[in-house]
Amino acid sequence: MKRLLAGVLLWILLLSSPGFGQTSITPVTSPPMVEVSQVSSTMTWRLAAEGGQETLRGSIVFQPPHILEFQFSDQSRRDLHFQGITATYERGRVHYEYDPSHIFSVLQQLYLPLLQITEGPGEWLGEERVGGRVTSVYQQAGPLGGRYWLDQQTGVPLQGEIEDQRYLTFIQYHSGVAEIGEPSVVELAWTREGFGGMLQLVRVHESWLPQRLEVSNDAFRLELEFGLWELDNRDLNLDTVVRLHKMLQEAQSAQNRQAWDEVIAWYPEVLRIDPYYSEAYFYLAYAYGLQGDYRRAVEFYQQWLMLRPGQPLAMNNLAFTYMLMEIRLQEALELAKAAVALDPNPAFLDTLGYGYYLLGQYDQAIAYLEQALETISVELRAEVLRHLILVYEALDDEAMVRQYRRQLEEHHE
């Protein structure tokens, strides 16, 4: 399954949904694409790739605009997606994913952005006909500068461009109800970053819902087919996922503001729900380290390494924390060596050089510290210079001490 999903995951990373403005200046109000509060359908997910084929069947519940649930047909697993978090319930356990889910990726990248267009149109540019349909043309306010054409009668985006490159193209409407004559199926084609595909939407319950979605390139083909959409009022039990999302928002806001007391307060709440969220252990360790509580920093770096064995940053930071505490120095040196072997960046080289200094191996210390100094960032340069000064002080080499002290003074000027 992992081999089959490699191309799909690449597609998820390459494709990003176009952003849309939040204000509307238009003389025509198009109907919303979706009127329902919750619907359900059967869904078949098919992947054909160089390594073989995979098919998943089950039922899907959609609560617009961003809540999705997929129940496998054999009842063995349930995936619940909310605001970038996917909770998977399987064999009486739950685990959480924070990357795009392969089950929901096509919906997230192709269909849900259409809803975003209709919810937040940008600057109105005028009217144009697309395939014989009267559309309102909007310009997206944002760095991508997207433009799209919204059907005034149905509310469906029929055409879209980003940086003057067409990514969404109208193919045709089908009229499924002859006596009324109103379109009940629309087909759209799209292409982005070497990938192509098709969206077929059906008009049901006063809403345009997916009937068939396809995405492909030279390496794989992924298809989603949906059955008849029905109104649904079941309780999706979202409380835990919603609470996790809120706590993550608070914790990530705190780390962005470098409010480390708040980081220390919020991430344990995240871990109470998802003890496998590895980033929480990193930020808790980092925050405690900045506050000088190295014992707690060590505790969380160790837990991070248990979840992510061989993670270079975890090994480097744990090693450096041991060095700051001047404990377990030989273990710290081995961790620093392992980190450098995987990622010889200058910050890791500095840690290794400092470890050799603490163990009295000054020649090795100088070699790694000078190597680090050659490419270290301006922000970290002072740290390497201080470590070099310590080494040459231990060697009683006053000339080199003066040289690096001058460089340190010049750095601070």
C-alpha positions as CSV (number, residue, x, y, z in Angstrom):
1,M,0.0,0.0,0.0
2,K,2.9,2.4,0.9
3,R,4.4,2.0,-2.6
4,L,1.1,2.6,-4.3
5,L,0.6,5.8,-2.3
6,A,4.0,7.3,-3.1
7,G,2.8,9.1,-6.3
8,V,-0.4,10.2,-4.5
9,L,1.5,11.8,-1.7
10,L,3.7,13.6,-4.1
11,W,0.5,14.9,-5.8
12,I,-0.9,16.1,-2.4
13,L,2.3,18.0,-1.6
14,L,2.6,19.6,-5.1
15,L,-1.1,20.7,-5.3
16,S,-2.2,23.5,-3.0
17,S,-5.7,24.9,-3.1
18,P,-6.0,28.4,-4.5
19,G,-6.7,31.0,-1.9
20,F,-9.7,33.2,-2.2
21,G,-10.5,36.8,-1.1
22,Q,-13.1,37.5,1.6
23,T,-15.0,40.4,0.1
24,S,-17.5,40.5,-2.8
25,I,-18.4,43.4,-5.1
26,T,-20.9,41.9,-7.6
27,P,-24.3,42.9,-8.9
28,V,-25.3,39.2,-9.2
29,T,-25.8,36.8,-6.3
30,S,-25.2,33.2,-7.4
31,P,-26.8,30.4,-5.3
32,P,-24.6,28.5,-3.0
33,M,-23.1,25.3,-4.2
34,V,-24.1,23.4,-1.1
35,E,-27.3,23.9,0.9
36,V,-27.3,20.7,3.0
37,S,-25.9,20.5,6.6
38,Q,-24.9,16.8,6.4
39,V,-25.2,14.1,3.7
40,S,-23.9,10.5,3.2
41,S,-23.2,8.2,0.3
42,T,-21.3,5.1,-0.6
43,M,-17.8,5.7,-1.9
44,T,-15.3,3.6,-3.9
45,W,-11.6,4.6,-3.9
46,R,-9.5,3.1,-6.7
47,L,-5.7,3.5,-7.2
48,A,-3.8,2.1,-10.1
49,A,0.0,2.5,-10.1
50,E,3.1,0.9,-11.3
51,G,3.2,-1.3,-8.3
52,G,-0.3,-2.7,-8.7
53,Q,-3.9,-1.7,-7.8
54,E,-5.7,-1.0,-4.6
55,T,-9.5,-0.6,-4.0
56,L,-11.2,0.7,-0.9
57,R,-15.0,0.6,-0.4
58,G,-17.2,2.1,2.3
59,S,-19.5,4.9,3.2
60,I,-18.7,8.6,3.5
61,V,-20.4,11.3,5.5
62,F,-19.9,15.0,4.5
63,Q,-20.6,17.9,6.7
64,P,-19.8,21.0,4.7
65,P,-17.4,22.6,4.4
66,H,-14.6,20.6,5.9
67,I,-15.8,17.6,8.0
68,L,-15.5,14.2,6.4
69,E,-16.0,10.6,7.7
70,F,-15.2,7.4,5.9
71,Q,-16.3,4.0,7.3
72,F,-14.7,1.0,5.6
73,S,-17.3,-1.5,4.2
74,D,-16.1,-4.3,6.5
75,Q,-16.5,-2.0,9.6
76,S,-12.9,-2.5,10.5
77,R,-11.9,1.2,10.4
78,R,-13.4,4.7,10.5
79,D,-11.5,7.8,9.5
80,L,-12.8,11.2,10.7
81,H,-11.3,14.4,9.2
82,F,-11.6,17.8,10.7
83,Q,-9.6,20.9,9.8
84,G,-6.4,19.1,8.8
85,I,-6.6,16.4,11.5
86,T,-7.6,12.8,10.6
87,A,-8.6,10.5,13.5
88,T,-8.5,6.9,12.6
89,Y,-10.5,4.5,14.8
90,E,-9.4,0.9,14.4
91,R,-9.5,-2.2,16.6
92,G,-10.7,-0.2,19.6
93,R,-7.9,2.3,19.3
94,V,-7.6,5.8,17.8
95,H,-4.6,7.5,16.3
96,Y,-4.2,10.9,14.7
97,E,-2.6,12.1,11.4
98,Y,-1.7,15.7,10.6
99,D,-0.7,15.2,6.9
100,P,-3.2,15.0,4.1
101,S,-5.1,11.7,4.2
102,H,-4.9,9.7,1.0
103,I,-8.6,8.7,1.4
104,F,-9.7,12.3,1.5
105,S,-7.0,13.9,-0.6
106,V,-8.9,14.1,-3.9
107,L,-11.9,15.7,-2.2
108,Q,-9.7,18.1,-0.3
109,Q,-7.7,19.2,-3.3
110,L,-10.4,19.2,-6.0
111,Y,-13.9,19.6,-4.6
112,L,-13.6,21.5,-1.3
113,P,-11.8,24.4,-3.0
114,L,-14.8,24.9,-5.2
115,L,-16.8,25.5,-2.0
116,Q,-14.3,28.0,-0.8
117,I,-14.7,29.9,-4.1
118,T,-18.4,30.3,-3.6
119,E,-18.1,31.1,0.1
120,G,-15.6,33.9,-0.3
121,P,-15.6,35.6,-3.8
122,G,-13.0,38.2,-4.4
123,E,-13.1,41.3,-6.6
124,W,-15.8,41.2,-9.2
125,L,-14.5,42.0,-12.7
126,G,-17.6,41.6,-14.9
127,E,-19.6,39.1,-16.8
128,E,-18.5,36.6,-19.5
129,R,-20.0,33.6,-21.2
130,V,-18.4,30.2,-20.7
131,G,-19.8,27.3,-22.7
132,G,-22.9,29.4,-23.3
133,R,-23.4,30.1,-19.6
134,V,-23.4,33.5,-18.1
135,T,-20.7,33.8,-15.4
136,S,-19.5,36.4,-13.0
137,V,-15.7,36.8,-13.2
138,Y,-13.8,37.3,-10.0
139,Q,-10.1,38.1,-9.2
140,Q,-8.7,36.5,-6.1
141,A,-7.0,38.9,-3.7
142,G,-3.7,37.2,-2.7
143,P,-0.2,36.3,-3.9
144,L,-1.4,33.7,-6.4
145,G,-3.8,36.2,-8.2
146,G,-6.3,33.5,-9.1
147,R,-9.2,34.3,-11.4
148,Y,-12.4,32.3,-11.7
149,W,-15.7,32.3,-13.5
150,L,-18.8,31.5,-11.4
151,D,-22.1,30.3,-13.1
152,Q,-24.7,32.9,-12.2
153,Q,-27.5,30.3,-12.3
154,T,-26.1,27.3,-10.6
155,G,-23.3,28.8,-8.5
156,V,-20.7,26.3,-9.8
157,P,-17.2,27.6,-10.7
158,L,-16.8,26.8,-14.4
159,Q,-13.3,28.1,-15.0
160,G,-10.2,29.0,-13.0
161,E,-6.8,30.4,-13.6
162,I,-3.7,30.9,-11.5
163,E,-1.0,33.2,-12.8
164,D,-2.7,33.1,-16.2
165,Q,-2.5,29.3,-16.3
166,R,-5.8,27.5,-16.7
167,Y,-6.4,24.9,-14.0
168,L,-10.2,24.5,-14.2
169,T,-12.1,24.1,-17.4
170,F,-15.8,23.6,-18.1
171,I,-16.7,20.6,-20.2
172,Q,-20.5,20.3,-20.2
173,Y,-23.8,20.2,-18.2
174,H,-26.2,17.3,-18.4
175,S,-29.9,17.8,-18.0
176,G,-31.1,14.9,-15.9
177,V,-34.7,16.1,-15.5
178,A,-36.2,16.5,-19.0
179,E,-39.5,18.1,-17.9
180,I,-37.7,20.8,-15.9
181,G,-34.8,21.2,-18.2
182,E,-32.4,22.3,-15.5
183,P,-28.9,20.9,-15.4
184,S,-28.4,18.2,-12.9
185,V,-24.8,17.1,-13.7
186,V,-21.7,19.2,-14.5
187,E,-18.3,18.0,-15.7
188,L,-15.2,20.0,-15.2
189,A,-11.6,19.2,-16.2
190,W,-8.5,20.4,-14.3
191,T,-4.7,20.3,-14.6
192,R,-2.0,21.4,-12.2
193,E,1.7,20.7,-11.8
194,G,1.8,17.8,-14.3
195,F,-1.4,16.2,-12.9
196,G,-4.7,16.1,-14.7
197,G,-8.2,15.0,-13.9
198,M,-12.0,15.4,-14.0
199,L,-14.7,16.4,-11.6
200,Q,-18.3,15.3,-12.1
201,L,-20.8,16.9,-9.8
202,V,-24.5,16.0,-9.4
203,R,-27.3,18.3,-8.3
204,V,-29.1,16.7,-5.4
205,H,-30.8,18.2,-2.2
206,E,-30.3,21.7,-3.7
207,S,-26.6,21.1,-3.6
208,W,-23.8,20.2,-6.1
209,L,-22.1,17.1,-4.7
210,P,-19.3,14.9,-6.1
211,Q,-20.4,12.0,-8.3
212,R,-17.0,11.1,-9.7
213,L,-13.5,12.5,-9.3
214,E,-10.3,11.5,-11.0
215,V,-6.6,12.5,-10.8
216,S,-3.7,11.0,-12.7
217,N,-0.2,11.5,-14.1
218,D,2.2,9.1,-15.8
219,A,2.8,7.1,-12.6
220,F,-0.7,6.6,-11.2
221,R,-4.5,7.0,-11.6
222,L,-6.8,7.7,-8.6
223,E,-10.6,7.6,-8.9
224,L,-13.4,8.2,-6.5
225,E,-17.0,7.2,-7.3
226,F,-20.0,8.1,-5.1
227,G,-23.4,6.6,-4.9
228,L,-26.7,8.4,-4.3
229,W,-26.3,11.1,-1.7
230,E,-28.8,11.1,1.1
231,L,-29.6,13.5,3.9
232,D,-27.9,12.3,7.2
233,N,-28.4,13.4,10.8
234,R,-26.1,11.0,12.7
235,D,-23.8,12.3,15.4
236,L,-20.2,12.1,14.2
237,N,-18.8,12.4,17.8
238,L,-16.5,15.3,16.8
239,D,-15.9,16.6,20.4
240,T,-12.5,15.1,20.9
241,V,-11.2,16.0,17.4
242,V,-12.5,19.6,17.7
243,R,-10.9,19.9,21.2
244,L,-7.6,18.6,19.8
245,H,-7.7,21.1,16.9
246,K,-8.4,24.0,19.3
247,M,-5.5,23.0,21.6
248,L,-3.1,22.7,18.7
249,Q,-4.1,26.1,17.5
250,E,-3.4,27.6,20.9
251,A,-0.1,25.7,21.2
252,Q,1.1,26.7,17.7
253,S,0.1,30.3,18.3
254,A,2.1,30.3,21.5
255,Q,5.2,28.9,19.8
256,N,5.0,31.4,17.0
257,R,4.8,34.2,19.6
258,Q,7.7,32.5,21.5
259,A,5.4,32.5,24.6
260,W,7.1,29.6,26.1
261,D,5.1,29.5,29.3
262,E,2.0,29.0,27.2
263,V,3.7,26.3,25.1
264,I,4.4,24.4,28.3
265,A,0.8,24.8,29.3
266,W,-0.9,23.8,26.0
267,Y,1.2,20.9,24.6
268,P,0.6,18.6,27.6
269,E,-3.2,19.1,26.9
270,V,-2.5,18.0,23.3
271,L,-0.6,14.9,24.5
272,R,-3.4,13.9,26.7
273,I,-5.5,13.3,23.6
274,D,-2.7,12.3,21.2
275,P,0.4,11.0,23.1
276,Y,2.0,10.2,19.7
277,Y,2.1,13.8,18.5
278,S,5.9,14.0,18.3
279,E,6.2,17.7,17.7
280,A,4.7,18.4,21.1
281,Y,7.7,16.6,22.7
282,F,10.1,18.8,20.7
283,Y,8.5,22.1,21.6
284,L,8.1,21.1,25.3
285,A,11.8,20.1,25.5
286,Y,12.9,23.3,23.7
287,A,10.7,25.5,25.9
288,Y,12.0,23.9,29.1
289,G,15.6,24.2,27.8
290,L,15.2,27.9,27.2
291,Q,13.9,28.3,30.8
292,G,16.9,26.4,32.1
293,D,15.0,23.4,33.3
294,Y,17.3,20.9,31.6
295,R,16.0,17.9,33.5
296,R,12.5,18.3,32.0
297,A,14.1,19.2,28.6
298,V,16.0,15.8,28.7
299,E,12.8,14.0,29.6
300,F,10.9,15.3,26.5
301,Y,13.9,14.9,24.1
302,Q,14.1,11.3,25.2
303,Q,10.4,10.8,24.6
304,W,10.7,12.5,21.2
305,L,13.5,10.0,20.3
306,M,11.4,7.1,21.4
307,L,8.8,8.1,18.9
308,R,11.2,9.2,16.2
309,P,14.3,7.0,16.5
310,G,17.3,8.4,14.6
311,Q,15.8,11.9,14.3
312,P,19.0,14.1,13.9
313,L,17.6,17.2,15.6
314,A,16.4,15.2,18.6
315,M,19.8,13.5,19.0
316,N,21.6,16.8,18.6
317,N,19.5,18.7,21.1
318,L,19.5,15.9,23.7
319,A,23.3,15.7,23.3
320,F,23.7,19.4,23.8
321,T,21.4,19.4,26.8
322,Y,23.5,16.7,28.4
323,M,26.6,18.9,27.7
324,L,25.0,21.9,29.3
325,M,24.3,19.8,32.4
326,E,27.8,18.2,32.1
327,I,26.4,14.7,32.6
328,R,26.6,11.5,30.5
329,L,29.2,13.2,28.3
330,Q,30.3,10.1,26.4
331,E,26.7,9.3,25.6
332,A,26.2,12.9,24.5
333,L,29.2,12.6,22.2
334,E,27.9,9.5,20.6
335,L,24.5,11.1,20.0
336,A,26.2,14.1,18.4
337,K,28.2,11.9,16.2
338,A,25.1,10.1,15.0
339,A,23.3,13.4,14.3
340,V,26.3,14.7,12.2
341,A,26.5,11.4,10.3
342,L,22.8,11.9,9.2
343,D,22.9,15.7,8.8
344,P,26.3,17.5,8.9
345,N,24.9,20.9,9.3
346,P,27.0,23.5,11.1
347,A,24.9,23.6,14.3
348,F,25.3,19.9,14.7
349,L,29.0,20.2,14.0
350,D,29.2,22.8,16.8
351,T,27.6,20.4,19.2
352,L,30.0,17.7,18.3
353,G,33.0,20.0,18.6
354,Y,31.8,21.3,22.0
355,G,31.4,17.7,23.2
356,Y,35.0,16.9,22.3
357,Y,36.1,20.0,24.2
358,L,34.2,18.8,27.4
359,L,36.0,15.5,27.1
360,G,39.4,17.1,26.7
361,Q,39.9,16.0,23.1
362,Y,40.9,19.5,21.9
363,D,42.2,18.6,18.4
364,Q,39.0,17.0,17.4
365,A,37.1,19.9,19.0
366,I,39.0,22.5,17.0
367,A,38.5,20.6,13.7
368,Y,34.7,20.4,14.1
369,L,34.2,23.9,15.5
370,E,36.3,25.5,12.7
371,Q,34.3,23.5,10.2
372,A,31.1,24.7,11.8
373,L,32.3,28.3,11.7
374,E,32.8,28.3,8.0
375,T,29.0,27.9,7.2
376,I,27.2,28.7,10.5
377,S,24.4,31.3,10.3
378,V,24.9,34.8,11.6
379,E,22.5,34.1,14.5
380,L,24.6,31.1,15.7
381,R,28.1,32.3,14.9
382,A,28.7,33.8,18.4
383,E,28.0,30.4,20.0
384,V,30.7,28.7,17.9
385,L,33.2,31.5,18.6
386,R,32.6,31.2,22.4
387,H,33.3,27.4,22.1
388,L,36.5,28.0,20.2
389,I,37.6,30.5,22.8
390,L,37.0,27.9,25.5
391,V,39.1,25.3,23.6
392,Y,42.1,27.7,23.1
393,E,41.9,28.9,26.7
394,A,42.2,25.2,27.8
395,L,45.3,25.0,25.5
396,D,46.8,28.3,27.0
397,D,47.0,29.6,23.4
398,E,46.5,33.3,24.1
399,A,47.1,34.4,20.5
400,M,44.2,32.3,19.2
401,V,42.0,33.4,22.2
402,R,42.6,37.0,21.3
403,Q,41.9,36.3,17.6
404,Y,38.5,34.7,18.3
405,R,37.6,37.3,20.9
406,R,38.2,40.0,18.3
407,Q,35.9,38.1,15.9
408,L,33.3,37.8,18.7
409,E,33.5,41.6,19.4
410,E,33.2,42.4,15.7
411,H,30.2,40.1,15.5
412,H,28.4,42.0,18.3
413,E,29.1,45.4,16.8
